[in-house]
Amino acid sequence: MEESGENWPCDSDLEICDDVIFEDGDSESYDDEFEDSTDRNGRYERELREKMLTLSATIPGLKKMDDNSILDKARQYVKQLQERVKELEEVRSNNVDSDNCGTSIDILPDVKARVLQKQVLITIHCEKQKSAMLKILTHLQNLHLLVIYNSVLQFGISNFDITIVAQMDDGYNITVDELVKTLRRVILTQ
């Protein structure tokens, strides 16, 4: 007979099956192997989906849930955090250089701002300073923001929580990110 099997008898006792029989007598089906592969792929996809959902839960402001949106937003968020770390390191080094005692402040200001039409909501968590509120209000006035409402609460022994609602004047022309950065600088300057 030839190797190709062309001349094999049609009525052979050989049966084509998907089982493999090993020397020790155990058998394994190709179907089982396919199912195992399918199970592994399904498990991998479930784990990947769970990880994407976990990642999406850690990213603030994420509205879309498709994988590309999650990864794009995560990349942008990491970049934003890296910029914030760089900014904080610069502030910390500036404070060490300018501080008479040679120590930097332990609590850096947490400044957030939101814009709705012509109004700006500003929330600040900062270290308690005598002139902090005066510096902030003066700075906002210089940026053409008219303060409509403000509240200062002592938080703990040495911190303030400040909330400000301001109206944009015609001369207001900076972005929210720039506003946040300039307020941080104003609060940190002695």
N, C-alpha and C positions, 0 to 999 in steps of 0.2 A: 504494500500500500504506500501511497505517497503521503508526505507530511501534511499537505494542505487539507486532506480530508475529503477531497473531491470524490474518491472512489470508495468511500465508506458505504457499508450496506445500509439501506434505508430502514430495514426492520431490525435494527440493532438492539441489543439488550441494554445499551448505554442510555441512561436517562439524564437529561440536562436539568440540573437543579441549582438552586442558589445556596445550598449548604456546603460548607467546607468541613471535612472530617480530619481532625488532627491525629497524630500518632498515638496520643494517650487516650483516644476514644472520645474526647470532647468534640462537640461540633459547634459551629457558629454560622449563622445565616447572614448572607449579604444584606438581607432585609434588616436584620438587627443592627448591622453596622451602619446602614443608611439611616435608620431611626436614631441611633446614637449620635450620628453626625447632625441630624436634624435637631435633636434635643439640645446638643451643644450650641448650635447656631441660635436656636430659640432662646436658650438661657443667656447666651452672649448678648443677643438683642435686648432682652429684658433688663439685664444688668446695665447695658449702655443707656437704655431709656431711663432707668432709675437714676443713673449718674447725671444725665442731662437734666432731669427734673430737680435733682438736688442742687446742681449748679444754677439752674434758673431761679431757684428759691433764694439764693444768696445774692442775686443781682437786683439792686433796687430799681424800680420803675420798668421792669420787663413786662411787656404786654403780650407779645407774640410767643408762641410756644414751639415753633418749628426749630429744628436743630441748627440751621444756619443762623437764624436770628439770635438764638441763645449763645452760640459761639462768637458771633460778631459783637454782641453786647458785652459778653465776658471779656473779650479782648479790649474793648473800649474802657470797661470798668477797671481792668488791671492797669491800663495805661494811665487812667485818671488817678488811681491809687499811687502809682509810681511818681507821678507829678506832685501829688500831695506830700509824699514822703520827702521828696527833694525840697519842696517848699518848707516843710517843717525842719529839715536839717539846716537849711539856710537861716531860718529864724532862730533856731537854737544856737548856731554858731555866732550869729550877730548878737544874741543876748549874752553869750559868754564873754564876747569881746567888750561889750559895753557895760556889763555889770561890774560894780565896784568890788563886790565880794569875790568875783571869779566863778560864781555859780550861775547856772541858768534856771529859769523858772521851771517848775515841775509840771504845771498844767497849762497847756497851750489853749488859746481860744477856739471853741467850736462855733463856727459861724455858718448859718444857712440862710438862704434867701429864696423867695418864690415871687413870681410876678403874675398878676392877674389884671389884664387890661392896663390901666395906668397906676395900679397900686402895687406896692412891694411889701411883703411880709418878711421881716428879718427876725431870726431867733439867734441868740448868742449865749453860749455858756462859757464864762471866762473867770479868771482869777479875780478876786475882789480887789479893786483899786479905788482910791478916793476919787480920782478924776475920770474914771472910765466912761461914765455916762455922758459927762460934758464933752469929752473928746469924740465920742460916737455921734452925738447930736450935732456938734459943730461940723464934723466931717460930712454927715448926711446933708446938711444945709449947703455946704460947699459943692456937693454933687447935684444940687438942684432937686433934692427930695424934701418935701414938706411933711414933717412928722404929724400924723393925725392922732396916734395913740402910742403910748409906751408904758411898759410895766417892768419893774425891776424887783426880783425876788431873791432873797438870800437863800442859797442852796448849800447846806452844810456850813461849816465855820468860815471857809475862805473862798467861796465861789458865789457868783451871781448867775441867775438866769434872766436874760433880758429879752423882751418881746417888743417889737416896734412895727407899727403899720405906718407907711409913708405914701404920699401921693407924688407922682412924677411931675416935675415942672417941665416946661418946654425945653429947658437947657440940659435936661438929663440925657446923657448919650453914651453910657457904658453898659456892658453886658452884665448879667447876673454874676458870672464867674469873676469878672473884674471887681465888682462891688464887694464880693466876699473877700477877695484877696486884699483889697485896700482897707477894709474894716479890720481884718486880722492885723495888718501892719500898724494901723492906728492904735489898736488896743495894746499891742506889744511895745510900742514906743513909750519910753518913760518921760 
